[in-house]
Every structure is written in C-alpha cells, then in structure tokens.
C-alpha cells in the first residue's frame, strides 16, 4: 500500500462481521478474540455504540482499521479493540483512529483501554497516560 493512499475515518455502526473478523485476525488480535464464534462477534458489534473505521480511499474502500467502543458520551469511553491490518501499520492509522474516537466523544469524556503488552509503547507514544490503579475480573473466555 502506498503511503500516499488517503484514509477515510468514519463511524460505521453497521460494520459487518466478515470485515471485523478479517482485521482482527490480520492485526494479531485474533489470537485473543473469539474470531471463530460468529454469534459472539455479531453481539460484540451490535452492542458497541461507537465503531470507527479506517478505509482506503480507493475503489472497494478496503477496511484497514477499526476501533470498537462502548461509551455513554458523557463521562467515559472504553476502547475495546483498536486493530490495524499489517499492510497499513506504520501509516498513522492507529493514531488516526484514536484521534477520530476522541473527536467523536468530545473533550469531556475520558478514553480508557486495556492494552496488550506488545502495544503499550504505541499508546504511550500516542500521548496516553498509564494508569497503575486499575482492576478487573478477567473473563473466562
């Protein structure tokens, strides 16, 4: 992919399971997401209330990135997936998705996420602060 390719960021509440699964698998998140469970992927998409996509501005508008969020648009937004296809990594698409999510939720809403260890440096470089006092009940998958 050429770095000159223009990327279109948009809310896409009706993102299809096929495209979502493909980007998860290609990005590496497929190793820790239920990509073989289509009904669960469909529920993940239908229950999210903010899905931002990155598509190539070329015929076919190939999906190259997705940010799936759950938010109240007033206080907090949990970014559950930030996935970028490997062919598009290094082009600023991950940062572009973060910026678009922040624009969509507005400055009075906190953006929260749990990073995979391999991506911690990316989020720090993007300007996100690490939070030490976080807790969770881990799902049983």
N, C-alpha and C positions, 0 to 999 in steps of 0.2 A: 504494500500500500504506500502510496506517495504521501509524504508529509504535507503536500500541498492540497490533499483532499480536505474539503470543508466538512465539518461535523455539524450535524443538526441535533440540538438538545431539545427535548420536549417532554411534557407529561404524556404518558401513554397508559391510561388506566385499563385498557383492554389488551395489553400485551399478551400474546399467545404463549402457551406452554412450550411449543416447539422451539421458538426463538430464545425464550428464557433458559430452557434446559441447555441449549447449544452454547450460549455464552457462559453459563455456569461451568459446564464441562471444559470448554476451551480455556477458561481463565484459571482453572485449577480448583475452584470452589466446589466443583462436582464431587471431589473426594470427601467433602464434609457436608454435603447437602443431599437430600433424598431424590436424586435425579432419576432413579428407577421407579419412583412412586408417583405416577402422573396425577392421581386424585389429590395427593398431598401438595404437589406443585401448583395445581389449579387453585387449591384453597389458599396457599401462600399468596398467590397473585390476587385472588378475589378479595382477600381480607386486608390487603395493603391499601392504604388510602393515599399514597403518593408513590407513583412509579415514574422515574425519569429515565429516559433512554438517550443513547447517543447512536446516531445512524449516519452512515456515509451519505454525503450529498452527491450521489451518483445514481444512475438507473438501478432500480431494485432496492435502494435505500437500506443496505445491509445493516443489521443491528451489530454494533461493535462494543456496546457498553450498556450497563443497566444499574440503576440504584433503586432498591426497593425499600420503602419506608413505611412506618406506622407513626402517625402524628396526630396531635389534637389541634395543630395550627395556632396554638396559643401559648404553650409553655415548653413542650418538648417534642422532639422528633427522634425516633430510633431508626437508624440506618442499618437494616438487617443484612443486605447484600450490596456490595459495590464490586461489580465484576466487569472486567475489560478483556476482550479477546486478545490473545498474544500478538497477533499481527498488528494490533492498534496500540499496544503498550509502548510507552515512551513518547507518545504524541500529545500528552497532556489531557487525555480523555478522562482519566480518573479524577484529576483536579477539576476538569470542566464539569463533571457530574456533581462533585461536591459543591462547586460554586452555584450550579443550577438549583440543587436542592436547597441551599441556603437562601437563594433568591426567592424560591417558591414559598418557603416557610416564613421568611422575614427575619429581621434582626432581633426581635423579642423572643424568639424560640431557640432553645438550646438544641444542638445536634449532637447525638450520642451514638456511639457504636462500640462494638467489641471486635477488636482486630485479631486476625490470625497472626501468629508470631512473625511470619515472613513479610507482613505488610506494615509493621509498626513504624519502620523508618519512613515509609511513604506518608503516613498520617502526620508524623512529626514534621516532616518537610513541608507538608501542606498547611502547617500552622496550627494543628490541633494539639491541645494540651493533654498529657497523660493524666488519668485520674487513678490515684492509688487506692482510695477507699471505696471500691466497687464490690458488689456481692451478687451472686446469682445461684439459683438452683438449676443445675445443669439438666437438660432434657435427657431422657433415656433413649432417644432417637426412635 
